[in-house]
Amino acid sequence: MRATHLTDLPFTYTTRKDGSIVVSHEGRSVMVVTGAEATRLARKLADASVEEVQMALAKITSNFKRGNERIAANHLRNRS
């Protein structure tokens, strides 16, 4: 994923005092990660690049491409 503008970055996160992480997608809060999962995510995000942060947040929210989009586009029913 190559981000060129801040608007190309759909995911953001905020860490709360209690250690939980609020994940937002395009400005809307979509989930709160707590406990051990929040600790693991915080460690992963601390050393990550911008692209890695976006991918980690997309994966944790289950909102990411699965890799079959190109194959589906070439299917007969999807051709114009």
Biopython code that builds the backbone (N, CA, C, O; Angstrom):
import numpy as np
from Bio.PDB.StructureBuilder import StructureBuilder

atoms = [
    (1, "MET", "N", (0.851, -1.172, 0.000)),
    (1, "MET", "CA", (0.000, 0.000, 0.000)),
    (1, "MET", "C", (0.890, 1.226, 0.000)),
    (1, "MET", "O", (1.816, 1.322, 0.806)),
    (2, "ARG", "N", (0.628, 2.138, -0.870)),
    (2, "ARG", "CA", (1.446, 3.327, -0.972)),
    (2, "ARG", "C", (0.580, 4.559, -0.706)),
    (2, "ARG", "O", (-0.302, 4.885, -1.501)),
    (3, "ALA", "N", (0.831, 5.232, 0.396)),
    (3, "ALA", "CA", (0.036, 6.391, 0.779)),
    (3, "ALA", "C", (0.695, 7.655, 0.252)),
    (3, "ALA", "O", (1.893, 7.872, 0.434)),
    (4, "THR", "N", (-0.102, 8.479, -0.401)),
    (4, "THR", "CA", (0.435, 9.726, -0.925)),
    (4, "THR", "C", (-0.119, 10.939, -0.190)),
    (4, "THR", "O", (0.551, 11.969, -0.113)),
    (5, "HIS", "N", (-1.299, 10.839, 0.338)),
    (5, "HIS", "CA", (-1.916, 11.926, 1.087)),
    (5, "HIS", "C", (-2.482, 11.357, 2.383)),
    (5, "HIS", "O", (-2.679, 10.148, 2.503)),
    (6, "LEU", "N", (-2.739, 12.219, 3.337)),
    (6, "LEU", "CA", (-3.354, 11.760, 4.570)),
    (6, "LEU", "C", (-4.745, 11.200, 4.325)),
    (6, "LEU", "O", (-5.204, 10.341, 5.077)),
    (7, "THR", "N", (-5.425, 11.675, 3.281)),
    (7, "THR", "CA", (-6.747, 11.154, 2.977)),
    (7, "THR", "C", (-6.680, 9.728, 2.457)),
    (7, "THR", "O", (-7.698, 9.035, 2.439)),
    (8, "ASP", "N", (-5.506, 9.272, 2.033)),
    (8, "ASP", "CA", (-5.340, 7.898, 1.586)),
    (8, "ASP", "C", (-5.184, 6.941, 2.752)),
    (8, "ASP", "O", (-5.126, 5.728, 2.550)),
    (9, "LEU", "N", (-5.114, 7.461, 3.960)),
    (9, "LEU", "CA", (-4.930, 6.627, 5.142)),
    (9, "LEU", "C", (-6.261, 6.507, 5.874)),
    (9, "LEU", "O", (-6.598, 7.370, 6.685)),
    (10, "PRO", "N", (-7.015, 5.459, 5.603)),
    (10, "PRO", "CA", (-8.360, 5.373, 6.183)),
    (10, "PRO", "C", (-8.382, 5.052, 7.669)),
    (10, "PRO", "O", (-9.335, 5.423, 8.355)),
    (11, "PHE", "N", (-7.353, 4.368, 8.192)),
    (11, "PHE", "CA", (-7.367, 3.938, 9.585)),
    (11, "PHE", "C", (-6.525, 4.848, 10.467)),
    (11, "PHE", "O", (-5.432, 5.271, 10.089)),
    (12, "THR", "N", (-7.054, 5.136, 11.646)),
    (12, "THR", "CA", (-6.311, 5.845, 12.677)),
    (12, "THR", "C", (-6.568, 5.122, 13.997)),
    (12, "THR", "O", (-7.502, 4.327, 14.106)),
    (13, "TYR", "N", (-5.740, 5.403, 14.988)),
    (13, "TYR", "CA", (-5.952, 4.785, 16.291)),
    (13, "TYR", "C", (-5.560, 5.748, 17.388)),
    (13, "TYR", "O", (-4.746, 6.650, 17.194)),
    (14, "THR", "N", (-6.162, 5.533, 18.550)),
    (14, "THR", "CA", (-5.884, 6.316, 19.733)),
    (14, "THR", "C", (-5.682, 5.349, 20.892)),
    (14, "THR", "O", (-6.476, 4.429, 21.089)),
    (15, "THR", "N", (-4.624, 5.562, 21.652)),
    (15, "THR", "CA", (-4.372, 4.730, 22.826)),
    (15, "THR", "C", (-4.901, 5.448, 24.052)),
    (15, "THR", "O", (-4.573, 6.610, 24.292)),
    (16, "ARG", "N", (-5.714, 4.759, 24.822)),
    (16, "ARG", "CA", (-6.291, 5.326, 26.038)),
    (16, "ARG", "C", (-5.370, 5.091, 27.233)),
    (16, "ARG", "O", (-4.436, 4.292, 27.159)),
    (17, "LYS", "N", (-5.640, 5.789, 28.327)),
    (17, "LYS", "CA", (-4.840, 5.644, 29.548)),
    (17, "LYS", "C", (-4.869, 4.223, 30.092)),
    (17, "LYS", "O", (-3.885, 3.756, 30.667)),
    (18, "ASP", "N", (-5.996, 3.532, 29.913)),
    (18, "ASP", "CA", (-6.123, 2.174, 30.453)),
    (18, "ASP", "C", (-5.454, 1.121, 29.560)),
    (18, "ASP", "O", (-5.506, -0.071, 29.864)),
    (19, "GLY", "N", (-4.828, 1.559, 28.462)),
    (19, "GLY", "CA", (-4.122, 0.646, 27.576)),
    (19, "GLY", "C", (-4.938, 0.153, 26.405)),
    (19, "GLY", "O", (-4.397, -0.491, 25.505)),
    (20, "SER", "N", (-6.230, 0.439, 26.394)),
    (20, "SER", "CA", (-7.052, 0.016, 25.269)),
    (20, "SER", "C", (-6.778, 0.918, 24.063)),
    (20, "SER", "O", (-6.305, 2.046, 24.206)),
    (21, "ILE", "N", (-7.083, 0.398, 22.886)),
    (21, "ILE", "CA", (-6.828, 1.123, 21.639)),
    (21, "ILE", "C", (-8.137, 1.271, 20.893)),
    (21, "ILE", "O", (-8.833, 0.288, 20.644)),
    (22, "VAL", "N", (-8.474, 2.512, 20.533)),
    (22, "VAL", "CA", (-9.668, 2.796, 19.748)),
    (22, "VAL", "C", (-9.243, 2.903, 18.290)),
    (22, "VAL", "O", (-8.416, 3.744, 17.938)),
    (23, "VAL", "N", (-9.812, 2.049, 17.446)),
    (23, "VAL", "CA", (-9.490, 2.039, 16.019)),
    (23, "VAL", "C", (-10.616, 2.752, 15.281)),
    (23, "VAL", "O", (-11.793, 2.458, 15.491)),
    (24, "SER", "N", (-10.242, 3.695, 14.412)),
    (24, "SER", "CA", (-11.218, 4.446, 13.631)),
    (24, "SER", "C", (-10.964, 4.242, 12.154)),
    (24, "SER", "O", (-9.822, 4.096, 11.719)),
    (25, "HIS", "N", (-12.046, 4.234, 11.385)),
    (25, "HIS", "CA", (-11.963, 4.124, 9.935)),
    (25, "HIS", "C", (-12.660, 5.334, 9.344)),
    (25, "HIS", "O", (-13.861, 5.526, 9.535)),
    (26, "GLU", "N", (-11.911, 6.139, 8.633)),
    (26, "GLU", "CA", (-12.408, 7.373, 8.015)),
    (26, "GLU", "C", (-13.142, 8.247, 9.028)),
    (26, "GLU", "O", (-14.215, 8.780, 8.745)),
    (27, "GLY", "N", (-12.546, 8.388, 10.217)),
    (27, "GLY", "CA", (-13.070, 9.295, 11.222)),
    (27, "GLY", "C", (-14.111, 8.709, 12.160)),
    (27, "GLY", "O", (-14.501, 9.359, 13.130)),
    (28, "ARG", "N", (-14.570, 7.489, 11.889)),
    (28, "ARG", "CA", (-15.581, 6.867, 12.738)),
    (28, "ARG", "C", (-14.960, 5.734, 13.546)),
    (28, "ARG", "O", (-14.237, 4.892, 13.012)),
    (29, "SER", "N", (-15.250, 5.731, 14.812)),
    (29, "SER", "CA", (-14.750, 4.675, 15.682)),
    (29, "SER", "C", (-15.413, 3.358, 15.286)),
    (29, "SER", "O", (-16.639, 3.260, 15.234)),
    (30, "VAL", "N", (-14.579, 2.334, 15.005)),
    (30, "VAL", "CA", (-15.135, 1.061, 14.569)),
    (30, "VAL", "C", (-14.939, -0.051, 15.586)),
    (30, "VAL", "O", (-15.707, -1.013, 15.589)),
    (31, "MET", "N", (-13.940, 0.051, 16.445)),
    (31, "MET", "CA", (-13.747, -0.970, 17.469)),
    (31, "MET", "C", (-12.806, -0.494, 18.545)),
    (31, "MET", "O", (-12.015, 0.428, 18.346)),
    (32, "VAL", "N", (-12.908, -1.142, 19.692)),
    (32, "VAL", "CA", (-12.007, -0.885, 20.809)),
    (32, "VAL", "C", (-11.316, -2.205, 21.126)),
    (32, "VAL", "O", (-11.971, -3.215, 21.385)),
    (33, "VAL", "N", (-9.994, -2.186, 21.102)),
    (33, "VAL", "CA", (-9.197, -3.371, 21.392)),
    (33, "VAL", "C", (-8.715, -3.253, 22.833)),
    (33, "VAL", "O", (-8.149, -2.231, 23.223)),
    (34, "THR", "N", (-8.941, -4.300, 23.623)),
    (34, "THR", "CA", (-8.577, -4.250, 25.038)),
    (34, "THR", "C", (-7.733, -5.462, 25.427)),
    (34, "THR", "O", (-7.577, -6.408, 24.655)),
    (35, "GLY", "N", (-7.204, -5.409, 26.618)),
    (35, "GLY", "CA", (-6.501, -6.542, 27.212)),
    (35, "GLY", "C", (-5.209, -6.910, 26.511)),
    (35, "GLY", "O", (-4.473, -6.052, 26.026)),
    (36, "ALA", "N", (-4.951, -8.220, 26.469)),
    (36, "ALA", "CA", (-3.708, -8.737, 25.893)),
    (36, "ALA", "C", (-3.616, -8.424, 24.402)),
    (36, "ALA", "O", (-2.528, -8.188, 23.876)),
    (37, "GLU", "N", (-4.754, -8.425, 23.733)),
    (37, "GLU", "CA", (-4.754, -8.107, 22.301)),
    (37, "GLU", "C", (-4.312, -6.664, 22.064)),
    (37, "GLU", "O", (-3.598, -6.388, 21.100)),
    (38, "ALA", "N", (-4.726, -5.752, 22.925)),
    (38, "ALA", "CA", (-4.310, -4.353, 22.819)),
    (38, "ALA", "C", (-2.813, -4.214, 23.069)),
    (38, "ALA", "O", (-2.145, -3.413, 22.416)),
    (39, "THR", "N", (-2.290, -4.981, 24.001)),
    (39, "THR", "CA", (-0.853, -4.951, 24.293)),
    (39, "THR", "C", (-0.048, -5.418, 23.086)),
    (39, "THR", "O", (0.943, -4.794, 22.707)),
    (40, "ARG", "N", (-0.488, -6.532, 22.483)),
    (40, "ARG", "CA", (0.197, -7.045, 21.282)),
    (40, "ARG", "C", (0.120, -6.041, 20.134)),
    (40, "ARG", "O", (1.108, -5.810, 19.437)),
    (41, "LEU", "N", (-1.059, -5.446, 19.942)),
    (41, "LEU", "CA", (-1.224, -4.477, 18.864)),
    (41, "LEU", "C", (-0.354, -3.246, 19.106)),
    (41, "LEU", "O", (0.257, -2.736, 18.167)),
    (42, "ALA", "N", (-0.287, -2.766, 20.327)),
    (42, "ALA", "CA", (0.529, -1.587, 20.646)),
    (42, "ALA", "C", (1.998, -1.844, 20.347)),
    (42, "ALA", "O", (2.688, -0.972, 19.820)),
    (43, "ARG", "N", (2.481, -3.042, 20.684)),
    (43, "ARG", "CA", (3.875, -3.399, 20.373)),
    (43, "ARG", "C", (4.107, -3.419, 18.869)),
    (43, "ARG", "O", (5.138, -2.953, 18.383)),
    (44, "LYS", "N", (3.142, -3.962, 18.140)),
    (44, "LYS", "CA", (3.272, -4.053, 16.683)),
    (44, "LYS", "C", (3.262, -2.658, 16.040)),
    (44, "LYS", "O", (4.011, -2.401, 15.098)),
    (45, "LEU", "N", (2.418, -1.770, 16.551)),
    (45, "LEU", "CA", (2.283, -0.433, 15.970)),
    (45, "LEU", "C", (3.450, 0.484, 16.323)),
    (45, "LEU", "O", (3.744, 1.424, 15.584)),
    (46, "ALA", "N", (4.109, 0.221, 17.436)),
    (46, "ALA", "CA", (5.186, 1.092, 17.902)),
    (46, "ALA", "C", (6.348, 1.174, 16.911)),
    (46, "ALA", "O", (6.910, 2.252, 16.714)),
    (47, "ASP", "N", (6.710, 0.074, 16.296)),
    (47, "ASP", "CA", (7.859, 0.049, 15.392)),
    (47, "ASP", "C", (7.464, -0.044, 13.924)),
    (47, "ASP", "O", (8.315, -0.311, 13.075)),
    (48, "ALA", "N", (6.213, 0.166, 13.617)),
    (48, "ALA", "CA", (5.715, -0.052, 12.258)),
    (48, "ALA", "C", (5.786, 1.210, 11.405)),
    (48, "ALA", "O", (5.704, 2.329, 11.911)),
    (49, "SER", "N", (5.940, 1.004, 10.107)),
    (49, "SER", "CA", (5.865, 2.113, 9.151)),
    (49, "SER", "C", (4.394, 2.477, 8.949)),
    (49, "SER", "O", (3.507, 1.788, 9.451)),
    (50, "VAL", "N", (4.143, 3.545, 8.226)),
    (50, "VAL", "CA", (2.771, 3.993, 7.977)),
    (50, "VAL", "C", (1.971, 2.892, 7.287)),
    (50, "VAL", "O", (0.826, 2.636, 7.659)),
    (51, "GLU", "N", (2.559, 2.242, 6.293)),
    (51, "GLU", "CA", (1.867, 1.192, 5.556)),
    (51, "GLU", "C", (1.590, -0.009, 6.455)),
    (51, "GLU", "O", (0.525, -0.620, 6.370)),
    (52, "GLU", "N", (2.547, -0.347, 7.315)),
    (52, "GLU", "CA", (2.371, -1.481, 8.222)),
    (52, "GLU", "C", (1.287, -1.200, 9.262)),
    (52, "GLU", "O", (0.542, -2.102, 9.643)),
    (53, "VAL", "N", (1.200, 0.048, 9.718)),
    (53, "VAL", "CA", (0.148, 0.440, 10.658)),
    (53, "VAL", "C", (-1.210, 0.273, 10.003)),
    (53, "VAL", "O", (-2.129, -0.286, 10.600)),
    (54, "GLN", "N", (-1.338, 0.762, 8.767)),
    (54, "GLN", "CA", (-2.608, 0.646, 8.060)),
    (54, "GLN", "C", (-3.009, -0.820, 7.879)),
    (54, "GLN", "O", (-4.173, -1.171, 8.072)),
    (55, "MET", "N", (-2.063, -1.668, 7.515)),
    (55, "MET", "CA", (-2.364, -3.078, 7.315)),
    (55, "MET", "C", (-2.741, -3.753, 8.628)),
    (55, "MET", "O", (-3.677, -4.552, 8.663)),
    (56, "ALA", "N", (-2.028, -3.445, 9.704)),
    (56, "ALA", "CA", (-2.336, -4.046, 11.006)),
    (56, "ALA", "C", (-3.738, -3.652, 11.472)),
    (56, "ALA", "O", (-4.483, -4.487, 11.986)),
    (57, "LEU", "N", (-4.091, -2.383, 11.291)),
    (57, "LEU", "CA", (-5.414, -1.929, 11.704)),
    (57, "LEU", "C", (-6.499, -2.515, 10.807)),
    (57, "LEU", "O", (-7.585, -2.842, 11.287)),
    (58, "ALA", "N", (-6.222, -2.653, 9.521)),
    (58, "ALA", "CA", (-7.186, -3.274, 8.614)),
    (58, "ALA", "C", (-7.403, -4.735, 8.983)),
    (58, "ALA", "O", (-8.536, -5.216, 8.972)),
    (59, "LYS", "N", (-6.330, -5.440, 9.308)),
    (59, "LYS", "CA", (-6.456, -6.849, 9.662)),
    (59, "LYS", "C", (-7.222, -7.040, 10.964)),
    (59, "LYS", "O", (-8.047, -7.946, 11.077)),
    (60, "ILE", "N", (-6.951, -6.193, 11.938)),
    (60, "ILE", "CA", (-7.620, -6.370, 13.226)),
    (60, "ILE", "C", (-9.111, -6.051, 13.123)),
    (60, "ILE", "O", (-9.908, -6.588, 13.893)),
    (61, "THR", "N", (-9.496, -5.195, 12.195)),
    (61, "THR", "CA", (-10.912, -4.882, 12.009)),
    (61, "THR", "C", (-11.561, -5.786, 10.971)),
    (61, "THR", "O", (-12.758, -5.672, 10.706)),
    (62, "SER", "N", (-10.780, -6.682, 10.385)),
    (62, "SER", "CA", (-11.255, -7.585, 9.325)),
    (62, "SER", "C", (-11.746, -6.816, 8.109)),
    (62, "SER", "O", (-12.670, -7.258, 7.427)),
    (63, "ASN", "N", (-11.141, -5.679, 7.836)),
    (63, "ASN", "CA", (-11.532, -4.847, 6.712)),
    (63, "ASN", "C", (-10.326, -4.663, 5.800)),
    (63, "ASN", "O", (-9.724, -3.590, 5.754)),
    (64, "PHE", "N", (-9.984, -5.722, 5.078)),
    (64, "PHE", "CA", (-8.870, -5.618, 4.154)),
    (64, "PHE", "C", (-9.089, -6.548, 2.977)),
    (64, "PHE", "O", (-9.876, -7.492, 3.064)),
    (65, "LYS", "N", (-8.409, -6.293, 1.893)),
    (65, "LYS", "CA", (-8.558, -7.096, 0.693)),
    (65, "LYS", "C", (-7.993, -8.485, 0.914)),
    (65, "LYS", "O", (-6.983, -8.657, 1.596)),
    (66, "ARG", "N", (-8.644, -9.456, 0.342)),
    (66, "ARG", "CA", (-8.259, -10.837, 0.546)),
    (66, "ARG", "C", (-7.364, -11.396, -0.552)),
    (66, "ARG", "O", (-6.941, -12.550, -0.482)),
    (67, "GLY", "N", (-7.076, -10.594, -1.553)),
    (67, "GLY", "CA", (-6.152, -11.027, -2.587)),
    (67, "GLY", "C", (-6.795, -11.645, -3.805)),
    (67, "GLY", "O", (-6.096, -11.963, -4.768)),
    (68, "ASN", "N", (-8.107, -11.827, -3.797)),
    (68, "ASN", "CA", (-8.744, -12.461, -4.938)),
    (68, "ASN", "C", (-9.489, -11.475, -5.836)),
    (68, "ASN", "O", (-10.223, -11.893, -6.731)),
    (69, "GLU", "N", (-9.312, -10.185, -5.611)),
    (69, "GLU", "CA", (-10.045, -9.201, -6.384)),
    (69, "GLU", "C", (-9.667, -9.225, -7.867)),
    (69, "GLU", "O", (-10.529, -9.073, -8.732)),
    (70, "ARG", "N", (-8.394, -9.414, -8.153)),
    (70, "ARG", "CA", (-7.953, -9.446, -9.541)),
    (70, "ARG", "C", (-8.540, -10.666, -10.258)),
    (70, "ARG", "O", (-8.974, -10.567, -11.406)),
    (71, "ILE", "N", (-8.552, -11.793, -9.590)),
    (71, "ILE", "CA", (-9.101, -13.023, -10.169)),
    (71, "ILE", "C", (-10.587, -12.843, -10.433)),
    (71, "ILE", "O", (-11.075, -13.227, -11.497)),
    (72, "ALA", "N", (-11.311, -12.268, -9.488)),
    (72, "ALA", "CA", (-12.756, -12.071, -9.653)),
    (72, "ALA", "C", (-13.058, -11.103, -10.796)),
    (72, "ALA", "O", (-14.046, -11.281, -11.508)),
    (73, "ALA", "N", (-12.240, -10.107, -10.973)),
    (73, "ALA", "CA", (-12.466, -9.140, -12.054)),
    (73, "ALA", "C", (-12.339, -9.778, -13.421)),
    (73, "ALA", "O", (-12.966, -9.326, -14.379)),
    (74, "ASN", "N", (-11.538, -10.820, -13.521)),
    (74, "ASN", "CA", (-11.342, -11.494, -14.789)),
    (74, "ASN", "C", (-12.365, -12.598, -15.059)),
    (74, "ASN", "O", (-12.341, -13.204, -16.131)),
    (75, "HIS", "N", (-13.250, -12.865, -14.124)),
    (75, "HIS", "CA", (-14.235, -13.907, -14.302)),
    (75, "HIS", "C", (-15.246, -13.503, -15.381)),
    (75, "HIS", "O", (-15.531, -12.315, -15.536)),
    (76, "LEU", "N", (-15.778, -14.447, -16.109)),
    (76, "LEU", "CA", (-16.698, -14.168, -17.212)),
    (76, "LEU", "C", (-17.898, -13.348, -16.788)),
    (76, "LEU", "O", (-18.312, -12.447, -17.518)),
    (77, "ARG", "N", (-18.465, -13.633, -15.631)),
    (77, "ARG", "CA", (-19.681, -12.904, -15.207)),
    (77, "ARG", "C", (-19.391, -11.447, -14.871)),
    (77, "ARG", "O", (-20.312, -10.631, -14.841)),
    (78, "ASN", "N", (-18.120, -11.101, -14.616)),
    (78, "ASN", "CA", (-17.773, -9.739, -14.242)),
    (78, "ASN", "C", (-17.214, -8.918, -15.404)),
    (78, "ASN", "O", (-16.888, -7.743, -15.232)),
    (79, "ARG", "N", (-17.103, -9.515, -16.552)),
    (79, "ARG", "CA", (-16.626, -8.769, -17.726)),
    (79, "ARG", "C", (-17.777, -8.027, -18.370)),
    (79, "ARG", "O", (-18.911, -8.506, -18.374)),
    (80, "SER", "N", (-17.491, -6.884, -18.901)),
    (80, "SER", "CA", (-18.552, -6.082, -19.553)),
    (80, "SER", "C", (-18.706, -6.440, -20.996)),
    (80, "SER", "O", (-19.546, -5.866, -21.689)),
]
sb = StructureBuilder()
sb.init_structure("model")
sb.init_model(0)
sb.init_chain("A")
sb.init_seg("    ")
for serial, (resi, resn, name, xyz) in enumerate(atoms, 1):
    if name == "N":
        sb.init_residue(resn, " ", resi, " ")
    sb.init_atom(name, np.array(xyz, "f"), 0.0, 1.0, " ", f" {name:<3s}", serial, name[0])
structure = sb.get_structure()
